[in-house]
Amino acid sequence: MLLGACVWRAVQSTIMSSDPVAEAQEAHTFDTIEVGQLHTSYRYLSEADVIAFAEITGDDNPIHVDAEYAAQTSFGGRIVHGVFLLSLFSKIIGHDFPGRGSIAVSISCRFLRPVPVNSMLRVEIKISEKKKKGRRIMARTYIYNDANKMAASGEVLFIAPE
């Protein structure tokens, strides 16, 4: 299964659209993005997603792919790769908000809780700063688990479309 075939359900809290796919393809520009603006997306990370990610990256650490091994660890089961979680921010920046033409410059993240395989996540990006020089925008990033507890937080710096 390709990662691109994974199910995405995006919900924008700042703009309501009757056609979320069309909305995701229209990029917000540097001038239309405002400090404080929040974008929220939801993503279910299935066993198939994690296995596909392991195959693509070569990271087949048994904590991610071997249920029997992972059950014997302090996590009690398989967990999602941390870098897979980071990729959710990249997908949002380049596809959903601001969208096409955006380029991530840096992503930093602190993993606060493990994310079990087969979890529904809420992913938020909140604009915290705009710099006209280079159209650079800083945003705070958050991932919440099924229990609405923060699993990861960080920042992303990106170049917004003109």
N, C-alpha and C positions, 0 to 999 in steps of 0.2 A: 504494500500500500504506500503510495507516495504521500509525503507530508502535505502537498498541495491539495490532496483529495480529502484531507481531514475536515470535519465539520466545524464551521465557524458560525457563531451567532453574535453579531455586533449590534450594540445598542449605543447610540450617541445621546448623551444627556444634554448636550448643548444645542443640537439641531434635530428636529423630528422630521423624518422623511417617510413617504409612503413606499419608496423604493430604496432600501438600504444599500443594495448593490450599486445602483447608479450613483447614490450619494457618496459611497466609498471611493468611486472613481474620479470624482471632482475634488481636486486638491484645494485646500485652504491655502491662502497665500500669507506671506509674512505680514502684510497689512491687515488681513482679516482675523488673524489670530490675536487673542487678547490674554494678558496676564490674568491668571485665575481661571481660565477656561479649562474645563474638565471633559475628558473623553473616557468612556467606560465600554469595555468589551467583555464578552464571556467566552470561555473556551473550555471544552471538555477534553481532557488528555486521557486517551484510552490506552489499553495495553498495546494495541496495534500501532498507535502513534509512537510510543516509547520504543518498541522493537524497531520500527522503521528508522527512528532517530539514531538508535544504537548501530544499525546497519550502515547508515549513511556516514556517520562520524567515526565508526570503529570503536566507540566507547562501549564495550560490552561488559563493563563492570557488573559482577553478579548482583550487586545491590539494586540494579536497574532491571535486569533481564531474567534472573533466576529466582523464581518464587520460593523454592525450597530453601535455598541459601539465605535469601532476604528474611524469611520468616524466623530464622535463628538469630538475627541481629537485633540490636536495641530498637530499630525502626519497626520491627514486627512484620515487615512486608516490603515489597519493591517500592522504590521512590523514583520520581521523575528526575532526569538529569538537570542540574542547575543551569547549564548552558541552554538547554531547551527552553527553560523559563525565560531566559534573557531574549531568546529569539522572538518571544511574543511581543516584546516592546518594538523590535525591529519591524515586525509585520504590521503593527499598528501605525508606526511612523511612516512607513513606505506605502501603505495601502489604504488605511482608514482615516487617520488624522495625524498630520495634515493631509497625507495622501501622496499621490503620484508626483514625482519630482523631488520629494524630500530625501535628504541624505543624512543618516545617522553618523555623527562624528565620533562620539564616545558614549558608552553605556557602562555605568557602574552599578553594582548591586550588592546588597547584603542579604544573605539567605537566613531568615529568622526561624523557619520551621520547615521540616521536610514536607514535600507534597507527594502523597501516595499516588501510585498509578490508578487510573480510573477516577479522577477528581474533576469536578466542575470548578473552574477558577473565575474570579472577577479580576480583570486587569484594568488599572486606572493610570491615566497620564494626565497630570495637572500642570499647566503652563506656569512657570515661576519667574521667568525673566526673558526679556527680548533685548537683543543687541543689534542695532541697525547695521553696524559694520559687519559685512559678510552674511547678513540675514540669519544670524544664529539665534537659536531659541533654546533655553534650558527648561526642562520639565522634571518634576518629581514623578517617580514611578512607584506603583504599588501592585502587589498581587495578593489577593485574599483567597483563602481556601474555602471548602464547603461549609465550614463552621463559622465563616465570616471573620476568621482570625488572619492577621497579616502574615503571609508566608515569606515575602520578600519586599524590600524597598530599595530605592536608589534614585539615580538621576540619568537622564539622557540629554545629550547636547546634539542638536541637529540643525541642518541648514534647510530653511523653508523655501518652497517654490516662490518665484517672483510673482 
